[in-house]
């Protein structure tokens, strides 16, 4: 797996700190390539015919739906442009919220629950939808009109959103986690196995044998749900893992081996292609 590099830089968006707000609309049929962000993302869906794939699970969205995307979550969007795709989006650095957390109030818990339960969609009650849409409208207005305390106001609005989203994530019944969700249990198991065993040899043949699948069926299904070939997905996840180890102060060679690479030259080459700098340059 280490011999081929075949990886383009797939990080999208830049957020130096704090958060940003977007009010977006697309009117063309399109399919966004799979990508990730180095920040958290909240999406309020307004209108459109859209399927949003996050880590191999597809969500068919309805107006008022909220999507929670954690750092590094691989996602793609398939859009039918016959209906305008409207959404409001917030990007934020999770580290910027740590100072607001308390012992029994972790504002990022809803993102952890989304990852843990493999459900990134929140379908809120009507009253909660109204509340959230009001907060997003205030955020939009505050972003368009700068004035005294604008940054403080936007921060307070984001904190309110996260409090309500965490309450909703705790209260939604389990059966609602599966509404309008396109999901393949075997592919989900393959993804979970890859994520938990990055240091193993994760060839297509070995994965197909382990999960009793034809390798061609596995390749086709995996590509459909993730947008990635298995090789690219494994390489991508290893590089993300290596980058996290380097951020924690691990020596480059240790990060290379502990993230599943067995060839240092291939590791540094792939890392530079994905991040635009060598492991040493990025973390010195």
DRENPA-3360 file (N, C-alpha, C; in nm, 2 decimals, always signed):
BEGIN
1 = XXXXXXXX = +0.08/-0.12/+0.00/+0.00/+0.00/+0.00/+0.09/+0.13/+0.00 ~ +0.21/+0.12/+0.05/+0.29/+0.24/+0.06/+0.36/+0.28/-0.07 ~ +0.35/+0.19/-0.17/+0.43/+0.22/-0.29/+0.36/+0.34/-0.37 ~ +0.23/+0.35/-0.37/+0.17/+0.45/-0.45/+0.13/+0.57/-0.36 ~ +0.15/+0.68/-0.42/+0.12/+0.80/-0.34/-0.02/+0.86/-0.38 ~ -0.06/+0.85/-0.51/-0.19/+0.89/-0.56/-0.28/+0.97/-0.47 ~ -0.23/+1.08/-0.41/-0.32/+1.16/-0.32/-0.31/+1.31/-0.35 ~ -0.42/+1.37/-0.36/-0.42/+1.52/-0.38/-0.45/+1.58/-0.24;
9 = XXXXXXXX = -0.41/+1.71/-0.23/-0.45/+1.78/-0.11/-0.60/+1.79/-0.10 ~ -0.66/+1.74/+0.00/-0.81/+1.73/+0.01/-0.87/+1.81/+0.12 ~ -0.78/+1.88/+0.19/-0.83/+1.97/+0.30/-0.90/+2.09/+0.23 ~ -1.01/+2.13/+0.28/-1.08/+2.25/+0.22/-1.11/+2.35/+0.33 ~ -1.09/+2.47/+0.29/-1.12/+2.58/+0.38/-1.01/+2.61/+0.48 ~ -0.99/+2.73/+0.52/-0.89/+2.76/+0.62/-0.95/+2.85/+0.72 ~ -0.92/+2.81/+0.85/-0.98/+2.89/+0.96/-0.86/+2.91/+1.06 ~ -0.81/+3.03/+1.07/-0.69/+3.05/+1.16/-0.73/+3.04/+1.30;
17 = XXXXXXXX = -0.85/+3.08/+1.34/-0.89/+3.08/+1.48/-1.04/+3.12/+1.48 ~ -1.10/+3.10/+1.60/-1.24/+3.15/+1.62/-1.34/+3.07/+1.53 ~ -1.42/+3.15/+1.45/-1.52/+3.08/+1.37/-1.56/+3.18/+1.25 ~ -1.63/+3.12/+1.15/-1.68/+3.19/+1.04/-1.82/+3.14/+1.01 ~ -1.90/+3.24/+0.95/-2.04/+3.21/+0.91/-2.05/+3.23/+0.76 ~ -2.13/+3.13/+0.70/-2.16/+3.14/+0.56/-2.31/+3.12/+0.53 ~ -2.36/+3.20/+0.44/-2.50/+3.18/+0.39/-2.49/+3.15/+0.24 ~ -2.51/+3.03/+0.20/-2.47/+2.98/+0.07/-2.59/+2.93/-0.01;
25 = XXXXXXXX = -2.58/+2.94/-0.14/-2.68/+2.88/-0.23/-2.61/+2.83/-0.36 ~ -2.65/+2.71/-0.40/-2.61/+2.65/-0.53/-2.73/+2.62/-0.61 ~ -2.72/+2.64/-0.74/-2.83/+2.61/-0.83/-2.79/+2.51/-0.94 ~ -2.68/+2.45/-0.93/-2.64/+2.35/-1.04/-2.63/+2.21/-0.98 ~ -2.66/+2.11/-1.06/-2.63/+1.98/-1.02/-2.49/+1.95/-1.02 ~ -2.44/+1.90/-0.90/-2.30/+1.88/-0.88/-2.27/+1.78/-0.78 ~ -2.15/+1.73/-0.78/-2.10/+1.63/-0.68/-1.97/+1.68/-0.63 ~ -1.97/+1.72/-0.50/-1.84/+1.77/-0.44/-1.75/+1.65/-0.42;
33 = XXXXXXXX = -1.62/+1.66/-0.45/-1.53/+1.56/-0.42/-1.52/+1.54/-0.27 ~ -1.49/+1.42/-0.22/-1.47/+1.40/-0.08/-1.35/+1.48/-0.02 ~ -1.37/+1.54/+0.09/-1.27/+1.62/+0.15/-1.29/+1.63/+0.31 ~ -1.21/+1.70/+0.37/-1.22/+1.71/+0.52/-1.18/+1.86/+0.56 ~ -1.21/+1.89/+0.68/-1.17/+2.02/+0.74/-1.09/+2.00/+0.87 ~ -1.01/+2.09/+0.90/-0.93/+2.09/+1.03/-1.01/+2.17/+1.13 ~ -1.14/+2.18/+1.12/-1.22/+2.25/+1.22/-1.36/+2.18/+1.22 ~ -1.44/+2.21/+1.31/-1.58/+2.16/+1.32/-1.67/+2.24/+1.23;
41 = XXXXXXXX = -1.78/+2.18/+1.19/-1.87/+2.24/+1.10/-2.02/+2.21/+1.14 ~ -2.10/+2.31/+1.14/-2.24/+2.30/+1.16/-2.31/+2.34/+1.04 ~ -2.40/+2.26/+0.99/-2.48/+2.30/+0.86/-2.63/+2.30/+0.90 ~ -2.69/+2.41/+0.87/-2.84/+2.42/+0.88/-2.89/+2.41/+0.73 ~ -2.96/+2.30/+0.70/-3.02/+2.28/+0.57/-3.15/+2.36/+0.55 ~ -3.15/+2.44/+0.44/-3.27/+2.52/+0.42/-3.36/+2.46/+0.31 ~ -3.30/+2.43/+0.19/-3.38/+2.37/+0.08/-3.28/+2.30/-0.02 ~ -3.34/+2.22/-0.11/-3.27/+2.15/-0.21/-3.29/+2.00/-0.21;
49 = XXXXXXXX = -3.24/+1.93/-0.31/-3.24/+1.78/-0.32/-3.10/+1.74/-0.30 ~ -3.06/+1.70/-0.18/-2.92/+1.68/-0.14/-2.90/+1.55/-0.06 ~ -2.80/+1.48/-0.10/-2.75/+1.37/-0.01/-2.61/+1.40/+0.03 ~ -2.60/+1.40/+0.16/-2.47/+1.44/+0.23/-2.41/+1.31/+0.28 ~ -2.29/+1.27/+0.23/-2.22/+1.15/+0.28/-2.11/+1.19/+0.38 ~ -2.12/+1.13/+0.50/-2.02/+1.16/+0.60/-1.97/+1.03/+0.65 ~ -1.84/+1.00/+0.63/-1.77/+0.88/+0.68/-1.85/+0.76/+0.63 ~ -1.89/+0.76/+0.51/-1.95/+0.64/+0.45/-2.10/+0.62/+0.47;
57 = XXXXXXXX = -2.17/+0.72/+0.54/-2.31/+0.72/+0.56/-2.38/+0.83/+0.49 ~ -2.48/+0.81/+0.41/-2.55/+0.91/+0.33/-2.67/+0.96/+0.40 ~ -2.69/+1.09/+0.41/-2.81/+1.15/+0.47/-2.89/+1.23/+0.37 ~ -3.02/+1.19/+0.35/-3.11/+1.26/+0.26/-3.17/+1.37/+0.35 ~ -3.15/+1.50/+0.31/-3.18/+1.61/+0.40/-3.32/+1.67/+0.38 ~ -3.38/+1.72/+0.49/-3.50/+1.79/+0.48/-3.48/+1.92/+0.54 ~ -3.56/+2.02/+0.50/-3.55/+2.16/+0.55/-3.55/+2.16/+0.71 ~ -3.46/+2.23/+0.77/-3.45/+2.24/+0.91/-3.35/+2.14/+0.97;
65 = XXXXXXXX = -3.30/+2.04/+0.89/-3.21/+1.95/+0.94/-3.07/+2.02/+0.98 ~ -3.01/+1.96/+1.08/-2.88/+2.01/+1.12/-2.78/+1.89/+1.10 ~ -2.66/+1.92/+1.04/-2.55/+1.83/+1.03/-2.44/+1.87/+1.12 ~ -2.38/+1.78/+1.19/-2.26/+1.81/+1.27/-2.14/+1.73/+1.22 ~ -2.04/+1.80/+1.18/-1.92/+1.74/+1.12/-1.80/+1.77/+1.21 ~ -1.74/+1.67/+1.26/-1.63/+1.68/+1.35/-1.50/+1.71/+1.27 ~ -1.40/+1.76/+1.34/-1.27/+1.77/+1.27/-1.23/+1.64/+1.20 ~ -1.18/+1.66/+1.07/-1.12/+1.55/+0.99/-1.22/+1.45/+0.94;
73 = XXXXXXXX = -1.35/+1.47/+0.96/-1.46/+1.38/+0.91/-1.46/+1.39/+0.76 ~ -1.44/+1.28/+0.69/-1.44/+1.28/+0.54/-1.59/+1.29/+0.49 ~ -1.61/+1.38/+0.41/-1.75/+1.40/+0.36/-1.76/+1.45/+0.21 ~ -1.87/+1.42/+0.15/-1.90/+1.47/+0.02/-2.05/+1.50/+0.00 ~ -2.08/+1.58/-0.10/-2.22/+1.62/-0.12/-2.26/+1.59/-0.26 ~ -2.38/+1.53/-0.28/-2.44/+1.51/-0.41/-2.56/+1.59/-0.42 ~ -2.56/+1.68/-0.52/-2.67/+1.79/-0.53/-2.74/+1.78/-0.66 ~ -2.88/+1.77/-0.65/-2.96/+1.78/-0.77/-3.00/+1.93/-0.78;
81 = XXXXXXXX = -2.95/+1.99/-0.88/-2.97/+2.14/-0.90/-3.11/+2.18/-0.94 ~ -3.20/+2.09/-0.96/-3.34/+2.13/-1.00/-3.40/+2.22/-0.89 ~ -3.36/+2.20/-0.77/-3.41/+2.29/-0.66/-3.28/+2.36/-0.60 ~ -3.29/+2.49/-0.57/-3.17/+2.56/-0.52/-3.13/+2.49/-0.38 ~ -3.00/+2.47/-0.37/-2.94/+2.41/-0.25/-2.90/+2.53/-0.16 ~ -2.98/+2.55/-0.06/-2.96/+2.66/+0.03/-2.92/+2.61/+0.17 ~ -2.82/+2.67/+0.23/-2.78/+2.62/+0.37/-2.70/+2.74/+0.43 ~ -2.70/+2.73/+0.57/-2.62/+2.82/+0.65/-2.52/+2.73/+0.72;
89 = XXXXXXXX = -2.40/+2.78/+0.72/-2.28/+2.70/+0.77/-2.20/+2.78/+0.87 ~ -2.16/+2.71/+0.98/-2.06/+2.77/+1.07/-1.94/+2.68/+1.08 ~ -1.82/+2.74/+1.06/-1.70/+2.67/+1.09/-1.64/+2.73/+1.22 ~ -1.59/+2.64/+1.31/-1.52/+2.69/+1.43/-1.41/+2.59/+1.47 ~ -1.31/+2.65/+1.53/-1.20/+2.57/+1.59/-1.25/+2.52/+1.73 ~ -1.25/+2.39/+1.75/-1.30/+2.34/+1.88/-1.21/+2.39/+2.00 ~ -1.08/+2.41/+1.97/-1.00/+2.46/+2.08/-1.04/+2.60/+2.13 ~ -1.11/+2.68/+2.05/-1.15/+2.81/+2.09/-1.26/+2.81/+2.19;
97 = XXXXXXXX = -1.33/+2.69/+2.21/-1.44/+2.68/+2.30/-1.40/+2.62/+2.43 ~ -1.28/+2.57/+2.44/-1.25/+2.50/+2.57/-1.26/+2.59/+2.69 ~ -1.24/+2.72/+2.68/-1.25/+2.80/+2.79/-1.39/+2.82/+2.84 ~ -1.49/+2.78/+2.76/-1.63/+2.80/+2.80/-1.68/+2.67/+2.86 ~ -1.61/+2.56/+2.85/-1.66/+2.43/+2.90/-1.65/+2.43/+3.06 ~ -1.74/+2.36/+3.12/-1.74/+2.34/+3.26/-1.75/+2.19/+3.29 ~ -1.74/+2.16/+3.42/-1.73/+2.02/+3.45/-1.84/+1.93/+3.39 ~ -1.96/+1.97/+3.39/-2.07/+1.90/+3.34/-2.13/+1.96/+3.21;
105 = XXXXXXXX = -2.05/+2.04/+3.14/-2.09/+2.11/+3.02/-1.98/+2.12/+2.92 ~ -1.97/+2.01/+2.84/-1.87/+2.00/+2.73/-1.95/+2.04/+2.61 ~ -1.92/+2.16/+2.55/-1.99/+2.20/+2.44/-1.97/+2.12/+2.31 ~ -1.87/+2.04/+2.31/-1.83/+1.96/+2.19/-1.89/+1.82/+2.20 ~ -1.97/+1.79/+2.31/-2.02/+1.66/+2.33/-2.11/+1.61/+2.22 ~ -2.19/+1.70/+2.16/-2.28/+1.66/+2.05/-2.20/+1.61/+1.93 ~ -2.08/+1.66/+1.91/-1.99/+1.61/+1.80/-1.94/+1.47/+1.83 ~ -1.90/+1.45/+1.96/-1.85/+1.32/+2.01/-1.96/+1.22/+1.99;
113 = XXXXXXXX = -2.09/+1.26/+2.03/-2.20/+1.16/+2.02/-2.23/+1.13/+1.87 ~ -2.22/+1.23/+1.78/-2.24/+1.20/+1.64/-2.14/+1.10/+1.59 ~ -2.01/+1.11/+1.63/-1.91/+1.01/+1.58/-1.93/+0.88/+1.65 ~ -1.97/+0.88/+1.78/-1.98/+0.76/+1.85/-2.10/+0.67/+1.80 ~ -2.21/+0.74/+1.77/-2.33/+0.67/+1.73/-2.35/+0.67/+1.57 ~ -2.25/+0.72/+1.50/-2.25/+0.72/+1.36/-2.37/+0.78/+1.30 ~ -2.41/+0.89/+1.36/-2.53/+0.97/+1.32/-2.50/+1.12/+1.33 ~ -2.47/+1.18/+1.22/-2.44/+1.32/+1.21/-2.56/+1.41/+1.19;
121 = XXXXXXXX = -2.67/+1.35/+1.18/-2.80/+1.43/+1.15/-2.88/+1.45/+1.27 ~ -2.92/+1.58/+1.30/-3.02/+1.61/+1.40/-3.14/+1.66/+1.33 ~ -3.25/+1.59/+1.35/-3.38/+1.63/+1.30/-3.46/+1.68/+1.42 ~ -3.47/+1.81/+1.43/-3.52/+1.87/+1.55/-3.68/+1.88/+1.55 ~ -3.73/+1.90/+1.67/-3.87/+1.93/+1.68/-3.90/+2.07/+1.62 ~ -4.03/+2.10/+1.59/-4.06/+2.22/+1.52/-4.02/+2.34/+1.61 ~ -4.05/+2.34/+1.73/-4.01/+2.45/+1.82/-3.86/+2.47/+1.83 ~ -3.78/+2.36/+1.83/-3.64/+2.37/+1.83/-3.58/+2.42/+1.70;
129 = XXXXXXXX = -3.65/+2.37/+1.59/-3.61/+2.43/+1.46/-3.63/+2.58/+1.45 ~ -3.74/+2.63/+1.50/-3.76/+2.77/+1.50/-3.66/+2.84/+1.58 ~ -3.62/+2.79/+1.70/-3.52/+2.85/+1.78/-3.39/+2.86/+1.71 ~ -3.35/+2.74/+1.65/-3.22/+2.74/+1.58/-3.21/+2.83/+1.46 ~ -3.32/+2.83/+1.38/-3.32/+2.92/+1.27/-3.32/+3.07/+1.31 ~ -3.38/+3.10/+1.42/-3.37/+3.24/+1.47/-3.22/+3.27/+1.51 ~ -3.15/+3.18/+1.58/-3.01/+3.20/+1.61/-2.93/+3.21/+1.49 ~ -2.95/+3.13/+1.39/-2.88/+3.14/+1.26/-2.90/+3.28/+1.19;
137 = XXXXXXXX = -3.03/+3.32/+1.19/-3.06/+3.45/+1.13/-2.99/+3.56/+1.21 ~ -2.99/+3.56/+1.34/-2.91/+3.66/+1.42/-2.76/+3.66/+1.38 ~ -2.71/+3.53/+1.37/-2.57/+3.52/+1.33/-2.54/+3.58/+1.19 ~ -2.64/+3.56/+1.10/-2.62/+3.61/+0.97/-2.62/+3.76/+0.97 ~ -2.72/+3.82/+1.04/-2.73/+3.97/+1.05/-2.61/+4.03/+1.12 ~ -2.56/+3.96/+1.22/-2.44/+4.01/+1.29/-2.32/+4.00/+1.21 ~ -2.31/+3.90/+1.12/-2.19/+3.89/+1.03/-2.19/+3.99/+0.92 ~ -2.31/+4.03/+0.88/-2.33/+4.13/+0.77/-2.31/+4.27/+0.82;
145 = XXXXXXXX = -2.35/+4.30/+0.94/-2.34/+4.44/+0.99/-2.25/+4.44/+1.11 ~ -2.13/+4.49/+1.09/-2.03/+4.50/+1.19/-2.07/+4.62/+1.28 ~ -2.06/+4.61/+1.41/-2.09/+4.72/+1.50/-2.03/+4.69/+1.64 ~ -2.06/+4.77/+1.73/-2.01/+4.75/+1.87/-2.04/+4.61/+1.92 ~ -1.93/+4.54/+1.96/-1.95/+4.41/+2.02/-1.99/+4.30/+1.93 ~ -1.97/+4.32/+1.80/-2.01/+4.22/+1.70/-1.95/+4.08/+1.73 ~ -1.82/+4.08/+1.76/-1.76/+3.95/+1.78/-1.81/+3.88/+1.91 ~ -1.83/+3.96/+2.01/-1.89/+3.91/+2.13/-2.03/+3.85/+2.11;
153 = XXXXXXXX = -2.11/+3.93/+2.03/-2.25/+3.88/+2.00/-2.24/+3.75/+1.92 ~ -2.16/+3.74/+1.82/-2.15/+3.62/+1.74/-2.10/+3.50/+1.83 ~ -2.01/+3.53/+1.92/-1.97/+3.42/+2.01/-2.08/+3.37/+2.10 ~ -2.16/+3.47/+2.15/-2.27/+3.43/+2.24/-2.37/+3.35/+2.16 ~ -2.40/+3.39/+2.04/-2.49/+3.31/+1.95/-2.44/+3.17/+1.93 ~ -2.32/+3.15/+1.90/-2.26/+3.02/+1.88/-2.27/+2.94/+2.00 ~ -2.24/+3.00/+2.12/-2.25/+2.92/+2.24/-2.40/+2.88/+2.27 ~ -2.49/+2.96/+2.24/-2.64/+2.93/+2.26/-2.67/+2.81/+2.16;
161 = XXXXXXXX = -2.63/+2.82/+2.04/-2.65/+2.71/+1.94/-2.60/+2.58/+2.00 ~ -2.48/+2.58/+2.05/-2.42/+2.45/+2.09/-2.49/+2.40/+2.22 ~ -2.53/+2.48/+2.30/-2.61/+2.44/+2.42/-2.73/+2.36/+2.37 ~ -2.81/+2.42/+2.28/-2.93/+2.36/+2.23/-2.91/+2.23/+2.15 ~ -2.80/+2.24/+2.07/-2.77/+2.12/+1.99/-2.72/+2.00/+2.08 ~ -2.65/+2.03/+2.19/-2.62/+1.92/+2.28/-2.74/+1.87/+2.35 ~ -2.84/+1.95/+2.39/-2.96/+1.90/+2.45/-3.04/+1.82/+2.35 ~ -3.04/+1.86/+2.22/-3.11/+1.78/+2.12/-3.04/+1.65/+2.10;
169 = XXXXXXXX = -2.91/+1.65/+2.09/-2.83/+1.52/+2.07/-2.86/+1.42/+2.18 ~ -2.88/+1.47/+2.30/-2.90/+1.38/+2.41/-3.04/+1.32/+2.41 ~ -3.14/+1.40/+2.36/-3.28/+1.36/+2.38/-3.34/+1.29/+2.26 ~ -3.28/+1.30/+2.14/-3.34/+1.23/+2.02/-3.35/+1.08/+2.04 ~ -3.47/+1.02/+2.03/-3.48/+0.87/+2.04/-3.39/+0.80/+1.94 ~ -3.35/+0.68/+1.99/-3.25/+0.60/+1.91/-3.31/+0.57/+1.77 ~ -3.44/+0.55/+1.76/-3.50/+0.51/+1.63/-3.49/+0.62/+1.53 ~ -3.48/+0.75/+1.57/-3.47/+0.86/+1.48/-3.33/+0.87/+1.42;
177 = XXXXXXXX = -3.23/+0.80/+1.48/-3.10/+0.81/+1.42/-3.09/+0.74/+1.28 ~ -3.19/+0.66/+1.25/-3.18/+0.58/+1.12/-3.28/+0.64/+1.02 ~ -3.34/+0.75/+1.04/-3.43/+0.81/+0.95/-3.35/+0.87/+0.83 ~ -3.40/+0.84/+0.71/-3.33/+0.90/+0.59/-3.18/+0.89/+0.59 ~ -3.14/+0.77/+0.62/-3.00/+0.74/+0.62/-2.97/+0.63/+0.53 ~ -2.88/+0.65/+0.43/-2.83/+0.55/+0.34/-2.71/+0.49/+0.39 ~ -2.71/+0.36/+0.42/-2.62/+0.29/+0.50/-2.59/+0.15/+0.46 ~ -2.47/+0.11/+0.46/-2.43/-0.03/+0.43/-2.36/-0.08/+0.55;
185 = XXXXXXXX = -2.41/-0.18/+0.62/-2.35/-0.23/+0.74/-2.21/-0.28/+0.72 ~ -2.20/-0.36/+0.61/-2.06/-0.42/+0.59/-1.96/-0.31/+0.56 ~ -1.99/-0.21/+0.48/-1.90/-0.11/+0.45/-1.87/-0.03/+0.58 ~ -1.97/-0.01/+0.66/-1.94/+0.06/+0.79/-1.84/-0.02/+0.87 ~ -1.86/-0.16/+0.87/-1.77/-0.24/+0.95/-1.63/-0.23/+0.89 ~ -1.62/-0.23/+0.76/-1.48/-0.22/+0.69/-1.42/-0.09/+0.73 ~ -1.49/+0.02/+0.73/-1.44/+0.15/+0.77/-1.39/+0.15/+0.92 ~ -1.48/+0.09/+1.00/-1.44/+0.09/+1.15/-1.31/+0.00/+1.17;
193 = XXXXXXXX = -1.30/-0.11/+1.09/-1.18/-0.19/+1.10/-1.06/-0.12/+1.05 ~ -1.07/-0.05/+0.94/-0.95/+0.03/+0.89/-0.91/+0.13/+1.00 ~ -1.01/+0.21/+1.05/-0.97/+0.31/+1.14/-0.91/+0.26/+1.27 ~ -0.94/+0.14/+1.31/-0.89/+0.08/+1.43/-0.76/+0.00/+1.41 ~ -0.72/-0.02/+1.28/-0.61/-0.11/+1.26/-0.51/-0.05/+1.15 ~ -0.49/+0.08/+1.16/-0.41/+0.15/+1.06/-0.26/+0.10/+1.05 ~ -0.21/+0.04/+1.16/-0.07/-0.01/+1.15/-0.07/-0.15/+1.08 ~ -0.18/-0.21/+1.05/-0.18/-0.34/+0.99/-0.17/-0.33/+0.84;
201 = XXXXXXXX = -0.14/-0.44/+0.77/-0.14/-0.43/+0.62/-0.29/-0.44/+0.57 ~ -0.33/-0.33/+0.51/-0.47/-0.32/+0.48/-0.49/-0.32/+0.33 ~ -0.46/-0.43/+0.27/-0.48/-0.44/+0.12/-0.62/-0.48/+0.09 ~ -0.66/-0.45/-0.03/-0.80/-0.48/-0.08/-0.82/-0.63/-0.06 ~ -0.72/-0.71/-0.10/-0.74/-0.86/-0.09/-0.76/-0.91/+0.05 ~ -0.69/-0.85/+0.14/-0.70/-0.89/+0.28/-0.83/-0.85/+0.34 ~ -0.88/-0.73/+0.31/-1.00/-0.68/+0.36/-1.12/-0.76/+0.30 ~ -1.11/-0.79/+0.17/-1.22/-0.87/+0.11/-1.23/-1.01/+0.17;
209 = XXXXXXXX = -1.11/-1.07/+0.20/-1.11/-1.20/+0.26/-1.17/-1.19/+0.40 ~ -1.13/-1.09/+0.48/-1.17/-1.08/+0.62/-1.33/-1.06/+0.62 ~ -1.38/-0.99/+0.53/-1.53/-0.96/+0.54/-1.61/-1.05/+0.44 ~ -1.55/-1.15/+0.38/-1.61/-1.25/+0.30/-1.68/-1.18/+0.18 ~ -1.61/-1.09/+0.11/-1.67/-1.02/+0.00/-1.58/-1.04/-0.13 ~ -1.64/-1.03/-0.24/-1.56/-1.02/-0.37/-1.49/-0.88/-0.36 ~ -1.36/-0.88/-0.40/-1.29/-0.76/-0.39/-1.35/-0.65/-0.48 ~ -1.40/-0.69/-0.59/-1.46/-0.59/-0.69/-1.59/-0.53/-0.63;
217 = XXXXXXXX = -1.67/-0.62/-0.56/-1.79/-0.56/-0.49/-1.75/-0.47/-0.38 ~ -1.64/-0.51/-0.31/-1.60/-0.42/-0.20/-1.55/-0.29/-0.25 ~ -1.47/-0.29/-0.36/-1.41/-0.17/-0.42/-1.52/-0.08/-0.47 ~ -1.62/-0.13/-0.53/-1.73/-0.05/-0.59/-1.82/+0.01/-0.48 ~ -1.85/-0.07/-0.38/-1.94/-0.02/-0.27/-1.86/+0.08/-0.19 ~ -1.74/+0.06/-0.16/-1.66/+0.15/-0.08/-1.65/+0.28/-0.15 ~ -1.62/+0.28/-0.28/-1.61/+0.41/-0.35/-1.75/+0.48/-0.35 ~ -1.86/+0.41/-0.36/-1.99/+0.47/-0.36/-2.02/+0.55/-0.23;
225 = XXXXXXXX = -1.99/+0.48/-0.12/-2.03/+0.54/+0.01/-1.92/+0.64/+0.06 ~ -1.80/+0.64/+0.02/-1.70/+0.73/+0.07/-1.65/+0.82/-0.03 ~ -1.66/+0.79/-0.16/-1.60/+0.87/-0.26/-1.45/+0.84/-0.28 ~ -1.39/+0.75/-0.20/-1.25/+0.71/-0.21/-1.23/+0.57/-0.25 ~ -1.12/+0.55/-0.32/-1.08/+0.41/-0.33/-1.03/+0.36/-0.19 ~ -1.02/+0.23/-0.17/-0.97/+0.19/-0.04/-0.83/+0.23/-0.01 ~ -0.75/+0.23/-0.11/-0.61/+0.27/-0.10/-0.60/+0.42/-0.05 ~ -0.67/+0.50/-0.12/-0.67/+0.65/-0.09/-0.73/+0.67/+0.05;
233 = XXXXXXXX = -0.83/+0.60/+0.09/-0.89/+0.62/+0.22/-0.79/+0.58/+0.33 ~ -0.72/+0.46/+0.31/-0.62/+0.42/+0.41/-0.51/+0.52/+0.42 ~ -0.46/+0.56/+0.31/-0.35/+0.66/+0.30/-0.39/+0.79/+0.37 ~ -0.51/+0.83/+0.34/-0.56/+0.96/+0.40/-0.57/+0.95/+0.55 ~ -0.63/+0.84/+0.60/-0.64/+0.82/+0.74/-0.51/+0.81/+0.81 ~ -0.41/+0.74/+0.75/-0.28/+0.73/+0.81/-0.21/+0.87/+0.82 ~ -0.23/+0.95/+0.72/-0.16/+1.08/+0.72/-0.23/+1.17/+0.82 ~ -0.36/+1.16/+0.84/-0.43/+1.24/+0.94/-0.38/+1.19/+1.08;
241 = XXXXXXXX = -0.37/+1.06/+1.10/-0.32/+1.01/+1.23/-0.17/+1.05/+1.25 ~ -0.09/+1.05/+1.15/+0.05/+1.09/+1.17/+0.06/+1.24/+1.21 ~ -0.03/+1.32/+1.14/-0.03/+1.47/+1.17/-0.07/+1.49/+1.31 ~ -0.17/+1.42/+1.36/-0.21/+1.43/+1.50/-0.10/+1.39/+1.60 ~ -0.02/+1.29/+1.57/+0.09/+1.25/+1.65/+0.20/+1.35/+1.65 ~ +0.22/+1.41/+1.54/+0.33/+1.52/+1.53/+0.28/+1.64/+1.61 ~ +0.16/+1.67/+1.61/+0.11/+1.79/+1.68/+0.13/+1.76/+1.83 ~ +0.12/+1.64/+1.87/+0.14/+1.60/+2.02/+0.29/+1.59/+2.05;
249 = XXXXXXXX = +0.38/+1.62/+1.96/+0.52/+1.62/+1.99/+0.60/+1.49/+1.96 ~ +0.53/+1.40/+1.89/+0.60/+1.27/+1.86/+0.71/+1.30/+1.76 ~ +0.83/+1.23/+1.77/+0.93/+1.24/+1.66/+0.87/+1.19/+1.53 ~ +0.93/+1.24/+1.42/+0.88/+1.21/+1.29/+0.88/+1.06/+1.26 ~ +0.99/+0.99/+1.30/+1.00/+0.85/+1.27/+0.89/+0.77/+1.35 ~ +0.87/+0.81/+1.47/+0.77/+0.74/+1.56/+0.63/+0.77/+1.50 ~ +0.60/+0.89/+1.45/+0.47/+0.92/+1.39/+0.45/+0.84/+1.26 ~ +0.56/+0.82/+1.19/+0.55/+0.74/+1.07/+0.51/+0.60/+1.10;
257 = XXXXXXXX = +0.58/+0.54/+1.19/+0.56/+0.39/+1.22/+0.42/+0.37/+1.29 ~ +0.39/+0.46/+1.39/+0.27/+0.45/+1.47/+0.14/+0.48/+1.39 ~ +0.15/+0.54/+1.27/+0.03/+0.56/+1.19/+0.02/+0.46/+1.08 ~ +0.11/+0.37/+1.07/+0.10/+0.25/+0.98/+0.19/+0.26/+0.85 ~ +0.28/+0.36/+0.85/+0.37/+0.36/+0.73/+0.49/+0.27/+0.76 ~ +0.54/+0.21/+0.66/+0.66/+0.12/+0.68/+0.78/+0.16/+0.59 ~ +0.76/+0.27/+0.52/+0.86/+0.33/+0.44/+0.87/+0.48/+0.47 ~ +0.98/+0.53/+0.52/+0.99/+0.67/+0.57/+0.99/+0.76/+0.45;
265 = XXXXXXXX = +1.05/+0.72/+0.33/+1.05/+0.81/+0.22/+0.91/+0.83/+0.16 ~ +0.84/+0.72/+0.15/+0.70/+0.72/+0.10/+0.61/+0.81/+0.19 ~ +0.64/+0.79/+0.32/+0.56/+0.87/+0.42/+0.58/+1.02/+0.40 ~ +0.71/+1.06/+0.40/+0.74/+1.21/+0.39/+0.69/+1.26/+0.25 ~ +0.70/+1.18/+0.15/+0.65/+1.22/+0.02/+0.50/+1.25/+0.02 ~ +0.42/+1.15/+0.08/+0.28/+1.16/+0.08/+0.24/+1.27/+0.17 ~ +0.31/+1.29/+0.28/+0.28/+1.40/+0.38/+0.29/+1.53/+0.31 ~ +0.40/+1.55/+0.24/+0.42/+1.68/+0.17/+0.31/+1.70/+0.07;
273 = XXXXXXXX = +0.27/+1.60/+0.00/+0.17/+1.62/-0.11/+0.04/+1.66/-0.04 ~ +0.01/+1.60/+0.07/-0.12/+1.63/+0.14/-0.12/+1.77/+0.21 ~ -0.01/+1.80/+0.28/-0.01/+1.92/+0.37/+0.07/+2.03/+0.31 ~ +0.15/+2.01/+0.20/+0.22/+2.11/+0.14/+0.36/+2.14/+0.20 ~ +0.40/+2.06/+0.30/+0.53/+2.08/+0.36/+0.57/+1.94/+0.42 ~ +0.70/+1.92/+0.45/+0.74/+1.80/+0.50/+0.70/+1.79/+0.65 ~ +0.70/+1.67/+0.71/+0.66/+1.66/+0.85/+0.75/+1.75/+0.94 ~ +0.87/+1.75/+0.92/+0.96/+1.84/+1.00/+0.93/+1.99/+0.98;
281 = XXXX = +0.91/+2.03/+0.85/+0.88/+2.17/+0.83/+0.74/+2.21/+0.89 ~ +0.64/+2.12/+0.89/+0.51/+2.16/+0.94/+0.51/+2.16/+1.09 ~ +0.60/+2.10/+1.16/+0.59/+2.08/+1.30/+0.73/+2.12/+1.37 ~ +0.78/+2.23/+1.33/+0.90/+2.28/+1.39/+0.88/+2.43/+1.43;
% end
